[in-house]
Amino acid sequence: MSFKITIIGAGSVGFTKKLIMDLLKVPEFEDVEFALTDINSRNLDMIAEIIRRIVEVNGLKTRISATTDRRRALEGARYVMNVVRIGGLEAFASDISIPLKYGVDQCVGDTICAGGLLYAQRGISALLDFCKDIREVAEPGALLLNYANPMAMMTWAAIDHGGVNTVGLCHGVQNGHRQIATALGVPYEETEVICTGINHQTWYLDIRHKGRKIGQDELIAAFEQHPEFSRQEKVRIDVLKRFGFYSTESNGHLSEYLPWYRKRPDQILDWISLDEWIHGETGGYLRYTTENRNWFETDFPKFLADAGKPLADHVRTDEHASHILEALETGRIYRGHFNVKNGGVITNLPQDCIIESTGFVDRFGINMVEGMTLPAACAATCSASVNVQRMGMTAAVTGDVELLKQAVLHDPLVGAICTPEEVWQMVDEMLVAQAAWLPQYAHAIPAAQERLRSPKVTTRQWSGAARIDVRSVEELRANRDRKASESHGLGTKVMG
């Protein structure tokens, strides 16, 4: 088979390498072309060198091109993968720091909440430009596989306003599935799940081990008795007890989508764990991504050396992309969980929203299992987020400042903490700080700047309830070596 796959934002080095190596594990895909594009020419050159090394060492016919000219990279592409982070770490830092001034303590800030909503404004503005290029120069009917967050709003905009066939992809369901198997003490391969909801708020409605259904009480007991999960997943376990169903997302993620666990600074530490960023640390994902960037820039020679290993040593991951393309091109059926338009797939969520639910892929496309119904509490939580997403997505497309502020006002966590006046001022401050990536709001920035000259509410400089400083490369190396030594001496632990 010979076709073209374009990756936008290919400078996301580790993720790009993983996606391509997975695809190269499909025997029929040896002769495809990968077109890599990114605005960061330095990162683009590094990832291109790594991928070319993989191709060369394994004697493949795969063609690799790399260019900062996005339109050129998209010419004739059958598949396009979007893995961008618009604004990079600079904008991301303000997604976290400005809301903290108003008392909003986020762990990730990439889905909803104040950070996720502003992230959507940056991402959707760029995504619509990508879609225009795809419509004009890619292969007719090209499929866009969107990995970029905020997943639901980005996918929604691409479908409704970008005019491109789009599916949103996330690994939250797979990660939670692995964790459930670990908690139960059974092999991952022996368990099966049915999941449905919206991205980052998807719910395991049916869990089976060798066909036997796992009940709520058994699942609660498994997590409460696990020595690590019992302290790392306090929010998820509490929600499991109250809702009856386990959520796909990590403790840190889930805690910021709900109005109950991060609204009182003196209680946040009761619900989180600081042993890993993903369990609720203030700005945890920002610290993690910053450290990873610094690590990569310092250790590029090691990354390049690793690229010289035989492809046979690579174990194909459960990231959806390679499996979807394999199913579409070869007809081998693949079952996964995908972000698509609802249209009746979930009976008690709005028809127009983006849902994440069970589907099958074959030569005929992505086929969703229809008629799913969420339990009432799960549906209520998802519906609150859907309403925020709809307003946030529409604001990003239209540049409507008032609608954006209304979206932030209705966000569950922000609404539990901030007054309306605080929300209006916070959004003004974020718009001004991120103006370089928000062309659709250019008309509104001067007025926002003027209002900020005479602020109506008092803010404070606050680092959050659980902030950890970014570690140096030397500290990261020492930590890695320490963990390696512990694993060698005590045996490697199985983690979810």
RACORUR-V171757 format. One line per field, one symbol per residue. psi: psi as a letter, one per 40 degrees, with the letter a starting at -180 (. if undefined). Layout:
# RACORUR-V171757
psi: ???
This chain:
# RACORUR-V171757
psi: ihihhhhhfeegdddddddddddeehdeedeihhhhiiegdddddddddddddddddefiehhhihiegddddehehdihhhfigheadddddddddddddeehhiddfecaadddddddddddddddddddddddeihheihhhhehihddddddddddeefhhihhhieddddddddddddefiideeiiihiibihefihgdhhihfehhhidddddddddehddddddfddddddddddeiiidiidddddeeiedeedhdeededeiiedideeehhfdddddddddddddddfdddddddeeiiddehhhiehddddddddddeehhhhahihiicfedhdfiideihihihiihadeahhihieihiiddddddddddddddddddddddefhdddddddddehddddediiddddddddddddddeddegdeeddedddddddedgieihiihheiefhhihiidddddddddddddddddeihihi.
